[in-house]
Amino acid sequence: MDRGIGILETAEHLRNYYWLSRRSIKILAGWFLRFRSYETKYKLAYHLYDTSEHVSWLLDRLGEMRGGNPNASIRPELKELMEAVLSAPSDNAFLAGYYGVLQRSLIAAIKSDIEKMDTSGNANEIRILGRVLEDLESQRNWFDSLGLEWENSKWVGYLQQYVAFIGGLHGSDERESRPEDPEGMAFSRPSRILFDERIQIGPLESYESRSSMERQQATIEQFKVFFNEFYAAALLAGVLFDASDEDYPWALLADFSRHFWDEARHSEFGSIRLRELGCEPGRINPVLFEESHGLPVLHRIAYLTRGLEAYFMPRKGKRFKEYESSGDHRSQFFADQDWSDEINHVRYGNKWVEYLLQDDHRDLDDILQEVKDHLAKVRKQPVESIDAPF
């Protein structure tokens, strides 16, 4: 029996997977802000970074292939499908649509391709798609572990019908009739990061007050600040959501997908360590994210990487050494990971602010001044420097 998929058909299929994966970054970023369970927010962040890696792998292979232009001939139907997945009416409907319908369709399509491929001629594609498939199946297994009763929902039925209407992800299956569009489908990026009733919005202890506390309490308060890194992850989720619709280089989205994942992990450090110290996470102060609403992408990148992270950086080494001297190796471990990541984030900021300011009459100082002017309007008082209340 003949086996193997030719270059042009393979390129078309990889292009579909690339585009669906790239659009998934916007979807996961938007729902990271909207989803109320903070544990699920962490999962969405991990899955977003998985997806970013998939895009990079697929782009690399498409760049090697005849007919591999990644943006050529993307079917409008796929774009409409992804807009529908984004516009789910509730948290659980989003999970059911994204993981129960879209991901299962991706898994089935990739498995079908691999089964038809020649192990030698299609070796490159088998290698890449196998890695993508492993991640997608892990994500699907997480969704299945939630035990949601999702298969018979009206929303799931609509999305399943839509996939059938467009002939599957590659458009090659027999087509069924178009489903009736549900009313009120729309998604706008939240200007606030949402949480369930376990998390209260309010102030955290200041850096100065933590410095004068007894060591155990100071450590607890410090890891509340780690948990509060949700504000930075939210700021980056907004960047990824907005930049996905603009003509930014993929490398920018890839770097800030990694930065976003890191900040979500830093918040997770807080939740892990607080529980180890006998506390449940219970408070967030998202003011720095909320105040950034309305700033352009460039300004948000500069604000976080060259403003806020520069402000926090002097604390990193000092905190590491304090944990070391007190013998608190578990806290030191998390502080060490955070410190290393933040150094990399400043590099991202330097790289992309410089890129985005090419042929612009402004420089970094001008952008940071425009950020301070924005903050002054939001706070209704002068802002002389970029800082934080915790």
C-alpha positions, 0 to 999 in steps of 0.5 A, a space after each residue: 500500500 502506498 504511504 506518504 503525504 506530499 509536500 504541498 498537502 503536508 504544507 497545507 495541513 501544517 499551515 492549518 495547525 500553525 494558524 489554529 495554534 497561533 489563534 489559540 494563544 489569543 483565546 487562552 490569554 483572554 480566558 486567563 483573564 476571565 476564568 475565575 478559578 486561579 488553579 485553572 488560570 495556571 493550567 491555561 498559562 502552561 497550555 498557552 506556552 505549550 501552544 507557543 512552542 508548537 507555533 515555533 516548531 511548525 513555523 520552522 518546518 514551514 519555512 523549509 518547505 516548498 509552498 510553506 508560506 504560513 499565512 497563505 490561504 487560511 480559510 475564513 471558516 477556520 477564523 470563524 471557528 476560532 472566534 466562536 471558541 473564544 466567545 464561549 458563554 461561560 467558564 465551563 462552556 469555554 473548557 468544553 469548547 476548547 478542550 472537548 471540541 477543538 482539541 479533540 478535533 486537532 488530536 484526531 486530525 494529527 493522528 490521521 496525518 501521522 497514520 498516513 505518513 511515510 516514516 522516512 519521507 515524512 520524518 520531519 513532520 512525524 517528529 514535529 506532530 508527535 511532539 505536538 500530539 503528546 502535549 495536546 493529549 496531556 492537556 486533554 487528559 487534564 480536561 477529562 480529569 475535571 469530570 465535567 458533564 459537557 458532551 450534551 451541552 448546546 454549546 458543544 453541539 454548536 461547535 461540533 456542528 460547525 466543525 462538520 459544516 466546514 469539512 473538518 479542520 482541513 476542509 476535506 471531509 464531507 460537509 454538513 449543514 451550517 448550524 444556527 449561530 447562537 445569539 450574543 456571541 462576543 468576547 471583549 478583553 476584560 480590563 480586570 482579572 477575575 477570580 472566584 469568591 476565595 480571592 479577595 481584592 485588596 492591599 498587601 503589606 508594604 515592602 517596608 512593613 514586611 522588613 520589620 516583621 518576625 521572620 515566619 510572618 515576613 516569609 508568609 507576607 512575601 509569598 503573598 506577594 509572589 501569589 500576587 504576580 497574577 497582576 504581571 501575568 494579567 498584564 502580559 495576557 492583555 499584551 498577547 491578546 491585543 498583539 495577536 490581532 496586529 502585525 507583530 513579529 512572531 518572535 515577539 509573541 513567542 518571547 512574551 508567551 514565555 514571559 507570561 508563563 513565567 509570571 503565572 509560575 511565579 504566582 504558583 510559587 506563592 500558592 505552593 509555598 503559602 500552603 506549605 506555611 499553613 496558609 491558603 491564598 486569599 488576596 490579590 492586589 491587581 492595581 498595577 494591571 488595572 492601571 495599565 488598561 488603555 496603554 498601547 502594547 509598546 507602553 505596557 511592555 516598557 512599563 512592565 519590563 523596564 519600569 516595574 521589573 527594574 523597580 523590583 530587581 534590587 530586592 531579588 538578590 537581597 531576598 535570596 541571601 536572606 533565605 540562605 542565611 536563615 536556612 530557609 532553602 525551600 523559600 530560597 529555591 523559589 526566590 532563585 528561580 524568580 530572580 533568574 527569570 526576571 533577569 531574562 524578562 528585562 532582556 526581553 524588554 530591552 530587545 522589543 522596546 528597541 525594536 518597536 521604537 525603530 524609526 520613532 522620534 521617541 526613546 525609552 525615557 519618552 515612553 516611560 514618561 508617557 506611562 507616568 502621564 497615563 498613571 497620573 490621569 488614572 490616579 488623579 495625582 502626579 506620578 514622578 516614578 514607577 513603583 508599586 505599593 507592595 
